[in-house]
């Protein structure tokens, strides 16, 4: 049923207000996304972003009118994005945070006959719960099975559907028998509009860590080229200075009558390497502990008790026999 003139005017006013109030938006694909799922996404984004859906013709017309009213606006490029089953998510907040909310709000869904599989479907091996009378059904799909404990059991993992293929009736029936919902559907991000720039949503995957790593790799490449071509650059100047110091030092250590402060330690080491050798001892206080351990231990010698005369002599000389 077509919208009334009043509802169309209200829709146009709402979309123009959103385009004027927000500088960022996502263009999202809502194929296989139900109305309840869209409503739950709206609730999750409340206070952070605004979700707008509508007919493509209405959205394109609204964008054209907004551009006519605001000739300098760069939002005209959104008109080409109104193709297919799409919608807009307007925000002034962090794009990464809004993206996480959109991608987290997904729902499992069964495979529908004739639908395009968004991902590979692999059915794990194991019992299926199907009675042995349905063996022919699995043979049609070329699935290896065996009978175990009165039911059909798949002996190997089966790659049933490949991403991008159409789902056949047999494949959908098998997944339904096994109670498997292989797909998840949600708002998928197509494009991102940010302050006049329109780019692919995959750009949001580039984090600060990724940029830093790529910058370091590029910097190393530039320094290597600069050194190889003998052309000094900011990237290679530290390496050039280090190489120049090594060259000067190599000449200085061979001269007896010339030196400079930074070279003294190298010349001293070459003259007497043993002076720089470690003592090989332990930590602090180890020398005293070793001296104590090395000191001889004086053993106490017990004095023997005085001899006693067996025959009663007290002078200990043994007496006469």
Secondary structure, DSSP 8 states (H G I E B T S, - for coil): ----HHHHHHHHHHHHHHHHH-SEEEEEE-TT--HHHHHHHHHHTTTTEEEE---HHHHHHHHHHHHHHSTT-GGGGGGGG--SSEEEEEESS-HHHHHHHHHH--EEE---TT-B-SS-EEE-SEE----GGGHHHHHHTT--EEEETTEEEE-S-EEEE-TT-B--HHHHHHHHHTT---EEE--EEEEEEETTEEEEGGGGG--HHHHHHHHHHHHHHHHHHHHHHT---TTTHHHHHHHHHHHHHHHHTT-SS---HHHHHHHHHHH-GGGGS-----STTHHHHHHHHHS--------------TTS-SSSS----
